[in-house]
Structures are given as structure tokens and as C-alpha cells.
Amino acid sequence: MKKHEEDVPDILNINVEVGWNCNYDCKNCYRFFECRSPFKEQIIARGRIAEIRKNLSKIETILVIMGGKGGVGKSTLSSQLAMIFAQQGYGVGIVDSDFHGPSIPKLLGIKENEKLVTSYEGILPVEGPWGIKVVSVHFLSGARESISRFDGSKREALEGFLAHVCYGKLDFLLVDLPPGTGSETINLFKYLPIHKVGVLVVTTSSELSQKVASRCISLCQGISIPILGLVENMSGFTCPHCGYITPIFQSGAGKELAKKTGTRYLGNIPLDIHLRKASDQGDSVLASFPESPASLSFLKLSNKLTEKKLTSTSLQSQRSFSKVSSVDRSTMPEVLEINLDLGCHERRCDDCSRYFTCTSYPAKKNHYKGVRHDKIEKRMSLIRRKIAVVSGKGGVGKSTISANLALCLARQGHHVGLIDSDFHGPCIPKLLGIEGKRLKITREGIQPVEGPFGTKVISMGFVLEEGKAITWFHDMKRGALGDFLAEVDYGGLDWLILDLPPGTGSENYNILRDLPQLDGVVVVTIPSQLSLQVVERGLSLYRQAKVPVLGVVVNMAGFICHQCNTLTEVFSEKKGKELAEDLELPWLGDIPLDERISASCDKGVPFIIQYPDLPVTRKMIEIADSILNHFERV
């Protein structure tokens, strides 16, 4: 019998330094903006700050696009805005700083084999439509390679993008940040000339997305980064057959969040099939479908940002459709890497993003075992099956699938645990209706919070203060994840479901190294061309780690309009099973788009509980049964 709840102390934080213990490594410090040291600016200026500021001196405005949560359409918005600005005659560049799931080249229709090249002036960006200057790590790797960089190499690549790429004179440089408030965000704000910066925060109309977006706003306000405004994306689906608008991602309007946080509200972008078609082809929605709902919304947003009053008709007369580079790059040498040290110096295998492909250090596994390995192994030996739910891209509904998969298993009588390992946007507590609970600690270890059907849940959401952004770098996330595996008293479980962040970042590497006994991964995607491309990158990581891929769940697979009962494939014309075949993966099932899923998420009531007879619930149960049947056959 455990102690009474009130007698058990709360955990106030996990794996956090109480003091500063400053080693003056300001470049690598996640607490840079909190630090009150009068010397921090001088120390960081010894690096390439002056070089970066000089290189960006001819740029009028640096527009940083942030989204607290993945899948809010941040990259789509960035690419469409870049094309609209360029169509208006502005000089435009765009930096794709999502190192694990770069998507800007695809969204701009840039050919797959394009590469960065170097001239005597420096690195030349790839030239996109309407002369947009584009930089992305995508140009340094193959389409199917996993991109695995940790904080040091990401920081160095970002420095290279800012210091060595020849942007020239531009009116707008857009920087598309990955979701959350991680190292890319903190490092970017360290380097940029703040007087030129304006942040655009992107969210959807769901309460969950807005909750995470408020953390981005809190971070910017806390470190005095100017916010231009907030955009609410996917604010209702317009049926192309009857024109009826359905609020698929409902509750908590963006206007309310803007008012609450003192942020300017810039408008909304509807979920529009024309936008999907244009994005799949790498075209401007305004050029391809000038009168579509999305085109008109983007035009209003552009007018607010540029303070011009243009119509789709006047814009069409200005645009040039050339997608051919004006520079002969054929004789220029390719850039293979930017500021990436490929050597192995300190044998720090626990910090190495090349752990699974390394052949130069045969003893790497023995070296890595020293990091809590025995304690983790002992805890995990009490758990029969351990499954990670992964995705290549954010916003595919991975956490919703993870939470409801765990509950489907628990409802059948299995003992189930669930780890939320997304440190920058933890949402499992909200999805399960256990938000606001605190972790407790006893002699046996950290006590997980109990969710529906007795599930044992662990998440940074049980530790974070309301609205506070978490700005951890790799070391801190690795340490906290080690706590989740080694220090939490799960007891004996039948299943442990690990909800991993999207992409192939450090959290994913840490799980694969800390849990060599992982039984498999379930891949979640949506049926868009972009998501499938990013999934292919992620799969190469799991194959390198020799972890079985159990199959793919295709989420958001079509929507039936309640007004005219017509099915619309919002993201792709292909069926889920066909998409699984394209990926050469077993097909576990489809989950259709249904506004009741979003509503149940916002209420904190899992949809399998609130809507037990809904088709989407039956689909989820079938997916759980497929996984159970797989292990019965093994």
C-alpha cells in the first residue's frame, strides 16, 4: 500500500541545474536569455556574430515563422508567403531551419537534384520560383537519407546558413523554424540583428495547438523579440462540392489567444483542397487558384505584412512564372556539408548523432552502457512489450494515435504505460484529461500519473508551469529521458507506448540507444506527398538501428461533408493501403478526418471513450488488434 497522495512530495522539476555552474560556453547555453551575466554578449561576439550581422546587413526584414506544435501548416504558410512576396516584386529569401524534416524545397517545387554550390563570394543559395533564394539542409542530403544532427552540428549549420550564404539585397528573409522552442530557436535569436526581426506565430483553432503556441509567444515576450502577429491556420474546411464550412479543428479561436497574450491578430487561413493541390505541385495557390478561399486569405495576410492593398487580379499581371535559375551553376563545386565535424574525438558516444552508422569505434556499445544502462535495463525488464509511435513530420496526429492506442490496449485488460517524450510541446496530459496533475516521488522512484483505464503516464507536462516555454538542448533532454526510463516506477507492464517527437532528432536517437530491446515502431503519417517524403527519411534511421517497423497508420484519410455527404480526399487522392504499399510497409489502418476527434481532444476526453460507437473508434480498435495479432504470431 502506497502512502496517501497528500503525504507524497511533488516533483518540481526533472534533471534541471539549480545553480548556474557557468563555464562561459554561451554559444551552447540553453539559458542564454535568462542569464544576467554582463559578459555574455561579449563572449558570444567572439564567434561569428559580426560575420553574420555583416552578411545580413542588406536584408530589410527577417520574418521568423514559429509554431509551438507540429502540423499547424507553418512550412506551407512560409513557402506560400515567400511566393506571394516574390510575385509582388520583392526580393525574397527563405531559410529552412528544420534539420530533421526539411520541406521548403518540395513546397517551392524545386527539383530533387538541386544542390548548394560555392563561388568566390561564398555559398550560393538555390534559386526557387520568382527568384526566391532558398537554403535548406535538404540540398546537402539524399531524399531518403535520415538527417540526424544534434545541437552542436545544428548550431554550426545554422551559423553557416547565416554567415556564408550570399543572400545579397533582400526585402524579406523568411526563416522557417521547426516546431517548439528548442536549440534552433534559441540559437537563431542569439545570432540575428533583433531590430530587423519580426516573428509570425502560427497556430490552428484547436485549444491544444493554441496552448502550445502561447509558449512560443511567452518565450518571445520574455526575451524581447518583436512579434508581428498571430495567424490561425486550418480554420474550417470548405467543402469543394457544396461550399459548406466545417470547423474540423474547433474551439479556442485565435482571436482570443491574440487578445489574451497582447498579440496582433493577423487573420486566418482555411483548410482548402486548392492549397493542398498547389503545395503538392510546388506552386503558389494564388497563381494556380486565385479565387480560392486560401488565396484570398493569403492575400489579406500579405497585405497586412507589407501594408499594400493588392488584389489577386493586379497580382496576376505582375507575376513571372520562371522557375529557371538565372545563374549558370553547372561548373560550380557542390557544397557537401556546412561546418560539420566528421571526426571522432572524445568518444562521447552518448552525444553522437552518427552512433548507428559508426564503424570506426567497435567498442561504442560498451562505452555507451555506462550511462544509466543497468538501471534502465532493470526497469524495462519488467515490461513485456515496448513500442514507439513515430512520424517523419509534425501534425500528423501522432500523439492522438499514441494516447488512444494505449487506451485501446488498456481497455482490453492489459497493463499499459505511456511516455510523452515531446519536451517542447507535451500534449498527452491534455489528451487524456489529466492535465494539472503532478508527478510524485517515493522510495520506489517517480510515480507516474494514472490515466483512464489505469494507464501509467509520464510527461514533462506534469512538471511545466502553465504557458512556460522549455528551451532545453540535447544534454538536458537526454538526461530527462534517462529519468523517464530509469527512475519511474512503472512496475510490471504488458505494454509501454512511447510517443516520440517528429523527425529524427536527439530524443529519437536517445530512445533507440537506451532501449535496444525496443520491440518495434508504429509509423503515423497523413496522405500528403510531403509527409510521405519525410517518412522515408525517418525510416532509414530505424533501419540503421535494426528496429522492426510494425506498420503504418494513415491518419486524416478523407473527410465526409455533413451537408452533402460527399467524400473529399483533403490531403491525397490515394487510399491508405496504397500509401503503405508505396512505403513498402505493412498497413495497420486508416483514421478518417472527423471534427469530433478535435473536439474530444480539446475537452480532454479521448475519442474512444467519448464516442465508443463512432467509425473512427472502430478503426482505432482494429489497429490495436493488428498490433496484438502481430506479436501473437511472433
C-alpha positions in Angstrom: 0.0 0.0 0.0 1.4 3.4 -1.0 1.4 6.5 1.1 -1.6 8.8 1.0 -1.3 11.1 -2.0 -1.0 14.3 0.2 2.0 12.8 2.0 4.0 12.1 -1.2 6.1 15.1 -2.3 5.6 16.6 -5.7 8.4 16.6 -8.3 9.0 20.3 -9.1 11.4 19.6 -12.0 13.3 16.9 -13.7 17.1 16.8 -14.4 17.5 20.6 -14.0 20.5 22.5 -12.8 19.5 24.5 -9.7 22.6 26.7 -9.9 24.3 28.2 -12.9 27.6 26.4 -12.8 28.7 28.7 -15.7 31.6 27.6 -17.9 31.2 30.6 -20.1 30.2 28.4 -23.1 27.5 30.9 -24.0 27.2 29.6 -27.6 26.0 26.2 -26.3 23.9 27.5 -23.4 20.1 27.0 -23.4 19.8 29.6 -20.6 21.4 32.3 -22.6 18.5 34.7 -22.4 17.8 34.1 -18.7 21.5 34.7 -17.8 22.2 38.0 -16.1 25.9 37.9 -16.8 27.2 41.3 -18.2 29.8 39.4 -20.3 27.5 37.0 -22.3 27.2 39.3 -25.3 31.0 39.9 -25.4 31.6 36.2 -25.2 29.3 35.2 -28.0 30.6 38.1 -30.1 33.9 36.3 -30.2 32.3 33.8 -32.6 30.7 34.6 -35.9 28.2 37.2 -34.8 30.0 40.1 -36.6 30.3 37.9 -39.7 26.6 37.0 -39.6 25.4 40.6 -39.0 27.6 41.8 -41.9 26.2 39.1 -44.2 22.6 40.0 -43.3 23.2 43.8 -43.5 21.5 44.2 -46.9 18.3 42.5 -45.7 15.4 44.8 -44.7 13.2 42.4 -42.7 13.8 39.0 -41.2 10.5 37.2 -40.8 10.7 34.3 -38.4 7.8 31.8 -38.7 7.2 29.9 -35.4 4.7 27.3 -34.4 4.6 25.8 -31.0 3.2 22.5 -32.3 4.0 20.5 -35.4 1.5 20.3 -38.2 0.0 23.7 -37.9 1.0 24.4 -41.5 3.9 26.6 -40.7 6.1 25.5 -43.6 3.2 25.7 -46.1 2.5 29.2 -44.8 6.2 30.2 -45.1 6.5 29.0 -48.7 3.2 30.5 -49.8 4.1 33.9 -48.3 7.5 33.8 -49.9 6.0 33.2 -53.3 3.4 35.9 -52.8 6.0 38.4 -51.8 8.2 37.5 -54.8 5.2 37.8 -57.1 4.7 41.4 -55.8 8.3 42.2 -56.9 10.0 42.0 -53.5 13.4 40.4 -53.2 12.9 37.3 -51.1 15.0 34.5 -49.5 13.9 31.6 -47.2 15.9 29.6 -44.7 14.6 26.1 -44.0 16.0 25.5 -40.5 14.1 22.3 -39.8 17.0 19.9 -40.0 15.1 16.7 -39.4 12.2 17.2 -41.7 13.1 19.9 -44.3 10.1 20.5 -46.6 10.5 24.0 -48.1 12.2 22.8 -51.3 9.3 20.4 -52.0 6.8 23.1 -51.3 8.5 25.5 -53.7 8.6 22.9 -56.5 12.4 22.8 -56.5 13.9 19.9 -58.4 15.1 16.9 -56.3 18.7 17.0 -57.5 19.4 20.7 -56.8 22.4 21.4 -54.6 24.0 24.4 -52.9 27.2 25.5 -54.8 30.1 27.7 -53.9 31.6 30.6 -55.7 34.4 33.0 -54.8 31.9 35.1 -53.0 30.6 32.3 -50.8 27.8 29.7 -50.9 25.1 30.4 -53.5 21.5 29.5 -52.4 19.3 27.5 -54.7 17.1 29.8 -56.8 13.4 28.9 -56.5 10.3 30.3 -58.3 10.2 34.0 -58.9 13.9 34.3 -57.9 13.4 33.2 -54.3 16.8 32.4 -52.7 16.4 29.1 -50.8 18.7 27.4 -48.3 17.9 24.0 -46.7 19.8 21.0 -45.4 17.7 19.1 -47.9 20.2 20.3 -50.5 23.0 18.5 -48.6 21.5 15.1 -48.4 19.7 12.4 -50.4 15.9 12.4 -50.5 15.7 9.1 -48.5 18.5 9.7 -46.0 17.7 10.4 -42.4 19.1 13.7 -41.2 20.4 13.3 -37.8 22.1 16.3 -36.2 22.4 17.2 -32.5 22.7 20.7 -31.1 26.3 21.3 -31.9 26.1 20.4 -35.6 22.7 22.1 -36.0 24.1 25.3 -34.5 27.1 25.1 -36.8 24.9 24.5 -39.9 22.7 27.4 -38.9 25.7 29.6 -38.4 26.8 28.6 -41.9 23.4 29.4 -43.4 23.5 32.9 -41.8 27.2 33.8 -42.2 28.3 32.2 -45.5 25.3 32.1 -47.9 25.2 35.0 -50.4 21.7 36.4 -50.0 22.6 39.9 -51.3 20.0 42.6 -51.1 16.6 41.3 -50.0 13.3 42.9 -48.8 12.3 39.7 -46.9 14.3 36.8 -45.5 11.9 34.2 -44.1 13.2 31.7 -41.6 11.0 28.6 -41.2 11.7 27.3 -37.7 11.0 23.7 -36.5 8.1 23.4 -34.0 8.7 24.1 -30.4 11.3 26.2 -28.6 14.4 24.1 -28.9 18.0 24.8 -29.8 17.3 26.0 -33.4 15.0 28.7 -32.0 17.4 29.9 -29.2 20.4 29.9 -31.4 18.7 31.8 -34.2 17.6 34.6 -31.7 21.2 34.7 -30.4 22.6 35.5 -33.9 20.0 37.7 -35.6 20.0 41.5 -35.6 16.9 41.9 -33.5 16.0 45.4 -34.9 15.3 43.6 -38.3 13.4 40.7 -36.8 9.6 40.1 -36.7 8.0 36.8 -35.5 4.9 35.4 -37.0 3.3 32.8 -34.7 1.2 30.1 -36.5 -1.5 28.0 -34.7 -4.6 26.2 -35.6 -8.0 26.8 -34.0 -7.8 23.8 -31.6 -7.3 24.5 -28.0 -4.4 22.1 -27.8 -2.4 23.9 -30.6 -3.1 27.3 -29.1 -1.9 26.2 -25.7 1.5 25.3 -27.2 1.6 28.4 -29.3 1.2 30.5 -26.2 4.5 29.1 -25.0 6.2 30.5 -28.2 4.6 33.9 -27.5 5.8 33.7 -23.9 9.3 33.0 -25.0 9.4 35.9 -27.4 7.9 38.3 -25.0 10.3 37.1 -22.2 13.4 37.9 -24.3 12.0 41.0 -26.1 11.8 39.5 -29.6 9.2 41.6 -31.6 6.1 39.6 -32.6 4.3 40.8 -35.7 1.2 38.8 -35.0 -0.6 35.5 -34.9 -2.2 33.6 -37.8 -4.8 30.9 -37.2 -4.4 28.2 -39.9 -6.8 25.4 -40.9 -9.7 27.4 -39.5 -12.5 25.4 -41.0 -12.8 23.1 -44.1 -14.7 24.5 -47.1 -16.3 21.6 -49.0 -15.4 22.0 -52.7 -18.7 20.3 -53.6 -21.3 22.4 -51.7 -19.3 25.2 -50.1 -20.3 24.2 -46.5 -17.7 25.1 -43.9 -17.0 22.6 -41.2 -14.8 23.6 -38.2 -12.7 20.4 -38.2 -10.1 21.8 -35.7 -12.5 23.6 -33.4 -12.6 25.5 -30.1 -10.5 28.3 -28.8 -10.4 30.9 -31.6 -7.0 32.5 -32.5 -8.5 36.0 -31.8 -9.0 35.0 -28.2 -5.4 33.8 -27.9 -4.1 37.0 -29.5 -6.2 39.2 -27.2 -5.1 37.2 -24.1 -1.4 37.5 -24.9 -1.5 41.1 -26.2 -0.5 39.9 -29.8 -1.8 41.3 -33.0 -4.3 39.0 -34.8 -3.4 38.8 -38.5 -6.3 36.6 -39.7 -7.0 33.0 -40.6 -6.3 30.6 -43.4 -8.9 27.9 -44.1 -8.3 24.2 -44.7 -8.6 24.3 -48.5 -8.2 21.5 -51.0 -6.8 24.0 -53.5 -4.0 24.8 -51.1 -3.1 21.1 -50.9 -3.1 20.7 -54.7 -0.9 23.8 -55.1 1.5 22.7 -52.4 1.8 19.2 -53.8 2.9 20.7 -57.1 5.2 23.3 -55.5 3.1 26.2 -56.8 1.6 29.3 -55.4 -2.0 28.9 -54.5 -2.6 32.5 -55.6 -1.1 31.7 -59.1 -2.9 28.4 -59.5 -6.3 29.1 -57.8 -6.6 32.9 -57.5 -10.2 32.9 -56.3 -9.9 30.1 -53.8 -10.6 30.7 -50.1 -7.0 30.1 -49.2 -5.7 32.5 -51.9 -7.9 35.3 -50.7 -6.8 34.7 -47.1 -3.1 34.7 -48.0 -3.5 37.9 -50.0 -5.1 39.6 -46.9 -2.2 38.4 -44.8 0.4 39.6 -47.3 -1.3 43.0 -47.5 -1.1 43.3 -43.7 2.6 42.4 -43.6 3.6 44.6 -46.5 1.0 47.3 -45.9 0.0 47.1 -49.5 -3.6 46.8 -50.9 -3.3 44.3 -53.8 -6.0 42.1 -55.4 -5.5 38.7 -57.0 -6.1 40.3 -60.4 -3.5 43.0 -60.0 -1.0 40.5 -58.7 -1.5 38.2 -61.7 -0.4 41.0 -64.1 2.9 41.3 -62.1 3.9 37.7 -61.8 6.6 35.9 -63.8 6.3 32.1 -64.0 10.1 31.5 -64.5 11.4 28.6 -62.3 14.7 28.5 -64.1 17.8 29.8 -62.3 19.4 32.9 -63.8 22.9 31.7 -62.7 24.8 29.0 -64.5 25.7 26.7 -61.6 26.9 23.7 -63.7 30.6 24.4 -63.3 30.5 25.4 -59.7 31.6 23.0 -56.9 28.8 21.5 -54.8 28.6 22.2 -51.0 28.7 18.7 -49.4 28.4 19.8 -45.8 28.4 23.1 -43.8 30.5 23.3 -40.7 30.1 19.7 -39.8 33.0 17.9 -38.0 33.0 14.3 -39.2 35.8 13.2 -36.8 35.5 11.3 -33.5 37.5 12.9 -30.8 36.2 12.4 -27.2 34.4 9.1 -27.7 31.3 10.7 -26.4 29.0 8.1 -27.9 26.0 9.3 -25.9 26.2 12.6 -27.7 26.9 11.3 -31.2 24.3 11.6 -34.0 26.3 9.0 -36.0 26.0 6.3 -33.4 24.2 3.8 -35.5 26.3 4.2 -38.6 29.6 4.4 -36.8 32.1 1.7 -37.8 35.3 3.4 -36.5 34.8 2.6 -32.9 33.9 -1.1 -32.3 33.6 -0.7 -28.5 30.8 2.0 -28.9 28.1 -0.1 -27.2 30.3 -0.9 -24.2 31.2 2.8 -24.0 27.6 3.9 -24.0 26.5 1.3 -21.5 28.0 3.3 -18.7 25.2 5.9 -19.0 22.4 4.5 -16.7 22.2 1.4 -18.8 22.0 -1.1 -15.9 19.2 0.8 -14.1 17.2 1.3 -17.4 17.6 -2.4 -18.2 16.3 -3.4 -14.8 13.2 -1.1 -15.0 12.5 -2.2 -18.6 12.9 -5.9 -17.9 9.5 -5.7 -16.0 7.8 -4.6 -19.2 6.8 -7.2 -21.7 6.4 -5.1 -24.9 7.9 -1.6 -25.7 6.6 0.2 -28.8 7.5 3.7 -30.1 5.0 5.7 -32.1 6.9 7.9 -34.6 6.3 10.2 -37.6 8.6 12.0 -40.0 6.6 15.2 -39.8 4.7 17.1 -37.1 1.0 17.5 -37.1 0.0 14.1 -38.4 -1.9 13.2 -35.2 0.8 11.0 -33.7 0.1 11.9 -30.1 -3.6 11.4 -30.6 -2.9 7.9 -32.0 -0.5 7.1 -29.2 -2.9 8.1 -26.5 -5.9 6.2 -28.0 -3.7 3.2 -28.9 -2.7 3.0 -25.2 -6.3 3.2 -24.1 -7.5 0.5 -26.6 -4.9 -1.9 -25.1 -5.7 -0.9 -21.5 -9.5 -1.3 -22.1 -8.8 -4.9 -23.1 -7.3 -5.6 -19.7 -3.6 -5.0 -20.5 -1.4 -3.1 -18.1 -0.2 -0.1 -20.1 2.3 2.7 -19.7 2.6 5.8 -21.9 5.7 8.1 -22.2 5.3 11.6 -23.7 8.8 12.4 -24.8 8.0 15.7 -26.6 9.7 18.1 -24.3 8.8 21.3 -26.2 5.1 20.6 -26.8 3.9 17.9 -24.4 0.2 17.3 -25.1 -0.5 13.7 -23.7 -1.8 15.0 -20.3 -4.3 17.3 -22.1 -5.4 14.5 -24.5 -6.1 12.1 -21.6 -7.9 14.7 -19.4 -5.2 14.5 -16.6 -3.7 18.0 -17.2 -2.7 19.8 -14.0 -1.6 16.6 -12.1 1.9 16.5 -10.6 4.4 13.7 -10.5 5.1 12.3 -7.1 8.3 10.6 -5.7 8.5 7.7 -3.3 11.2 5.2 -2.3 10.4 3.1 -5.3 11.0 6.1 -7.6 9.0 8.6 -9.6 5.3 7.7 -9.6 3.6 8.1 -12.9 0.2 9.8 -13.1 -2.7 7.4 -13.5 -4.8 8.0 -16.7 -8.0 6.3 -18.0 -8.2 2.5 -17.6 -5.3 2.6 -15.2 -2.7 3.7 -17.7 0.6 4.9 -16.2 1.6 8.2 -17.8 4.8 10.2 -17.7 5.2 13.6 -19.3 7.0 16.9 -18.9 3.5 18.4 -19.0 3.2 17.3 -15.3 6.2 19.4 -14.4 6.0 22.5 -16.6 4.4 25.7 -15.4 1.3 26.9 -17.4 2.4 28.7 -20.5 6.1 28.4 -19.9 8.4 27.5 -22.8 11.0 24.8 -22.3 14.3 25.6 -24.1 16.4 22.5 -23.4 19.2 21.4 -25.6 20.4 17.8 -26.3 22.1 17.1 -22.9 19.1 18.2 -20.9 16.6 16.2 -23.0 18.9 13.2 -22.9 19.1 13.4 -19.1 15.3 13.8 -18.6 14.6 10.9 -21.0 17.0 8.8 -18.9 15.0 9.8 -15.8 11.8 8.7 -17.6 13.3 5.2 -18.3 15.5 4.7 -15.2 13.7 6.5 -12.3 10.0 6.0 -13.0 8.3 3.2 -11.1 6.2 1.6 -13.8 6.1 -1.8 -12.1 5.1 -4.8 -14.3 3.5 -3.7 -17.6 2.3 -5.6 -20.6 2.9 -2.6 -22.9 4.9 0.6 -22.8 3.9 3.1 -25.6 6.5 5.8 -26.3 5.2 8.9 -28.1 8.3 10.3 -29.8 8.7 13.8 -31.3 8.5 14.0 -35.1 11.7 13.6 -37.2 15.0 12.0 -36.4 16.3 14.3 -33.6 18.2 13.6 -30.4 15.1 12.3 -28.5 14.6 9.5 -31.1 18.3 8.6 -31.0 18.3 8.5 -27.2 15.4 6.1 -27.1 16.9 3.8 -29.7 20.2 3.7 -27.8 18.7 3.4 -24.3 16.2 0.8 -25.4 18.0 -1.7 -27.6 15.1 -4.1 -26.6 12.5 -1.9 -28.3 10.1 -4.3 -29.9 9.1 -2.0 -32.8 7.9 1.3 -34.1 4.5 2.3 -35.5 4.7 5.0 -38.2 2.0 7.6 -38.4 1.5 9.8 -41.5 -1.1 11.7 -43.3 -1.8 11.0 -47.0 0.2 14.0 -48.4 3.1 13.8 -50.7 5.2 15.9 -48.4 4.6 13.8 -45.3 5.4 10.6 -47.2 8.7 12.0 -48.4 9.7 12.9 -44.8 8.6 9.5 -43.6 11.0 7.9 -46.0 13.9 9.8 -44.4 12.8 8.7 -40.9 12.6 5.1 -41.9 16.3 4.9 -42.7 17.1 5.7 -39.0 15.1 2.8 -37.7 16.6 0.5 -40.2 20.1 1.6 -39.2 19.1 0.9 -35.6 17.7 -2.5 -36.6 14.3 -1.8 -35.0 11.4 -3.5 -36.6 8.8 -1.3 -38.3 5.4 -2.8 -37.3 3.4 -0.9 -39.9 1.9 2.4 -40.9 -1.2 4.2 -39.7 -2.6 6.7 -42.3 -4.3 9.5 -40.4 -6.7 12.1 -41.7 -7.7 9.9 -44.6 -10.6 11.7 -46.2 -13.5 13.8 -44.9 -17.2 13.3 -45.5 -19.1 16.6 -45.6 -22.2 16.5 -43.3 -24.1 18.8 -45.6 -23.8 17.0 -48.9 -22.4 13.6 -47.7 -19.6 13.8 -50.3 -16.2 12.3 -49.6 -13.2 14.7 -50.2 -9.6 13.4 -50.0 -8.3 16.5 -48.3 -4.6 15.6 -48.5 -4.3 13.0 -51.3 -6.3 11.1 -53.8 -4.6 7.8 -52.8 -6.1 5.4 -50.3 -4.2 4.5 -47.1 -3.4 1.0 -48.2 -1.8 2.3 -51.5 0.3 4.7 -49.5 1.5 1.9 -47.2 2.5 -0.1 -50.3 4.4 3.0 -51.7 6.4 3.0 -48.4 6.8 -0.8 -48.5 5.3 -1.1 -45.1 2.5 -3.2 -43.6 -0.7 -1.3 -43.5 -2.3 -1.1 -40.0 -5.3 1.0 -40.9 -6.7 4.4 -41.8 -8.2 7.1 -39.5 -10.6 9.5 -41.2 -10.8 13.2 -40.6 -13.6 13.9 -38.1 -14.2 17.2 -36.3 -15.4 15.2 -33.2 -11.8 14.0 -32.7 -10.5 17.5 -32.4 -13.5 18.4 -30.1 -12.7 15.5 -27.8 -9.0 16.4 -27.7 -9.9 19.9 -26.6 -12.2 18.6 -23.9 -9.5 16.1 -22.6 -11.8 13.1 -23.3 -10.2 10.5 -25.6 -12.4 9.9 -28.6 -12.6 6.1 -27.9 -14.2 7.0 -24.6 -16.5 9.8 -25.7 -17.6 8.2 -29.0 -17.3 4.4 -28.5 -19.6 3.6 -31.5 -18.0 6.1 -33.9 -16.4 4.6 -37.1 -13.1 6.2 -36.1 -13.2 4.4 -32.8 -13.8 1.1 -34.5 -10.8 1.8 -36.8 -8.6 2.5 -33.8 -9.6 -0.8 -32.1 -8.8 -2.6 -35.4 -5.3 -1.0 -35.4 -4.7 -2.1 -31.8 -5.9 -5.6 -32.7 -3.5 -5.7 -35.7 -0.6 -5.0 -33.3 -1.7 -7.6 -30.8 -2.1 -10.2 -33.6 1.4 -9.4 -34.9 3.0 -10.2 -31.5 0.9 -13.3 -31.1 2.4 -14.6 -34.3 6.0 -13.8 -33.2 
